């Protein structure tokens, strides 16, 4: 058999579960930025983010207002590594806009964790070293729900002997 792994989807699931575990333990660990980043966006999006600053702080994302239509990012979730805060904040503003007032806080936070995990994951097309590949596979073995990413897509595909024989014209 042959197993193909979508490295982005697999790493996204691992990051999601690690962020979720930290959130349950009391909050996602943050990494202060050496130089705070200013992210420009529509004023309504900035206001939406700032109105949820407390929830975002629990997710390791420390923000504050920086004039109309701008948000200052002081810290990011440590698990994300050196992530670009602009696309992350824009995605979170969109996610927050989709929340209804009746959406339970834990569902809101889990949706935000899924967005964070996506942004903090290995990108498709990046060449992993053999050690990184091995670590990814070992972590998948030890992670709940490792068969799908946060969005429900499969993290791996298994091709059995019959499928491989068919691909090589043996059947």
C-alpha positions in Angstrom: 0.0 0.0 0.0 1.0 3.6 -0.5 -0.1 6.4 1.8 -0.1 10.0 0.6 -0.1 12.8 3.2 -1.4 16.3 2.7 1.3 18.0 4.9 -0.7 21.3 5.3 -3.9 19.5 6.3 -2.0 17.1 8.7 -0.1 19.9 10.3 -3.2 22.0 10.6 -4.9 19.3 12.6 -1.9 18.9 14.9 -1.7 22.7 15.4 -5.5 22.8 16.0 -5.3 20.1 18.7 -2.3 21.8 20.4 -4.0 25.2 20.4 -7.2 23.6 21.8 -5.3 21.9 24.6 -3.6 25.1 25.6 -7.0 26.9 25.5 -8.5 24.3 27.8 -5.5 24.6 30.2 -6.3 28.3 30.6 -5.2 30.1 27.5 -3.0 29.9 24.4 0.6 30.9 25.1 1.5 34.1 23.2 4.7 35.3 21.7 5.2 39.1 22.0 6.3 40.7 18.7 9.6 42.5 18.9 8.0 45.2 16.7 4.2 45.4 16.9 2.6 45.1 13.5 -0.1 47.6 12.2 -2.8 45.9 10.2 -5.0 48.1 8.0 -8.5 46.9 7.3 -12.1 48.2 6.9 -13.2 50.1 10.0 -16.1 47.7 10.7 -13.6 44.8 10.7 -11.3 46.5 13.0 -14.1 47.4 15.4 -15.3 43.8 15.3 -11.9 42.5 16.2 -11.5 45.0 19.0 -14.9 44.2 20.5 -13.6 40.6 20.9 -10.1 41.5 22.1 -10.7 39.6 25.3 -11.6 36.4 23.5 -8.7 36.8 21.1 -6.3 37.4 24.1 -7.3 33.9 25.4 -6.2 32.6 22.0 -2.8 34.2 22.4 -3.5 37.2 20.1 -3.0 40.6 21.7 -4.4 43.5 19.8 -5.4 47.1 20.3 -6.8 49.9 18.3 -4.5 52.1 16.2 -6.7 54.7 14.7 -9.8 54.2 12.5 -9.4 51.1 10.3 -6.2 49.8 11.9 -5.3 47.3 14.5 -2.0 47.0 16.4 -0.8 43.5 17.0 1.4 43.1 20.0 1.5 39.3 20.3 0.6 36.2 18.3 0.0 32.6 19.5 3.5 31.1 20.1 2.6 27.9 18.2 2.2 29.8 15.0 5.8 30.8 14.8 6.7 33.7 12.6 3.3 34.2 11.0 2.1 37.3 9.0 -0.6 38.9 11.2 -2.4 40.7 8.4 -4.1 37.7 6.7 -4.7 36.1 10.0 -6.5 39.2 11.4 -8.5 39.6 8.2 -9.6 36.0 8.3 -10.5 36.3 12.0 -12.6 39.4 11.3 -14.5 37.5 8.7 -15.0 34.6 11.1 -16.2 36.9 13.8 -18.6 38.5 11.3 -20.2 35.0 10.7 -20.8 34.5 14.4 -24.3 35.1 15.6 -25.0 36.5 19.1 -26.5 33.1 20.0 -23.4 31.1 19.0 -21.9 29.6 22.2 -18.6 31.0 23.3 -16.9 27.6 23.1 -18.0 27.1 19.5 -16.8 30.6 18.7 -13.4 30.0 20.2 -13.1 26.6 18.4 -13.8 28.3 15.1 -11.2 30.9 15.8 -8.7 28.2 16.8 -9.3 26.5 13.5 -8.5 29.7 11.7 -5.3 30.2 13.7 -4.3 26.6 13.0 -4.7 27.0 9.3 -2.5 30.1 9.3 0.1 28.6 11.5 0.5 25.4 9.5 3.2 24.2 7.0 2.3 25.4 3.6 1.6 23.0 0.7 4.6 22.8 -1.5 7.2 23.4 1.2 9.8 20.7 1.2 10.0 19.0 4.5 13.2 17.4 5.7 13.1 13.6 6.4 13.2 14.4 10.1 10.2 16.8 9.7 8.3 14.2 7.7 8.9 11.6 10.4 7.9 14.0 13.2 4.7 14.9 11.4 3.8 11.2 10.9 4.6 10.3 14.6 2.5 13.3 15.8 -0.4 12.2 13.6 -0.3 8.8 15.2 -0.7 10.4 18.6 -3.3 13.0 17.7 -7.1 12.6 18.0 -9.0 13.2 14.8 -5.8 13.1 12.7 -7.6 11.7 9.7 -9.1 15.1 8.9 -8.0 18.8 9.0 -10.0 21.4 10.9 -12.1 22.0 7.8 -13.0 18.3 7.4 -10.7 17.5 4.5 -8.7 14.2 4.7 -5.1 14.5 5.9 -4.0 11.3 4.0 -5.1 8.9 1.3 -4.3 5.2 1.2 -3.9 3.5 -2.1 -4.1 -0.3 -1.7 -2.3 -2.9 -3.8 -5.3 -3.3 -6.2 -5.4 0.5 -6.9 -1.7 0.7 -7.4 -1.8 -2.3 -9.8 -4.5 -0.6 -11.8 -2.6 2.7 -12.0 0.4 0.7 -13.4 -1.8 -1.1 -15.9 -1.4 -4.5 -14.3 -5.2 -4.9 -14.0 
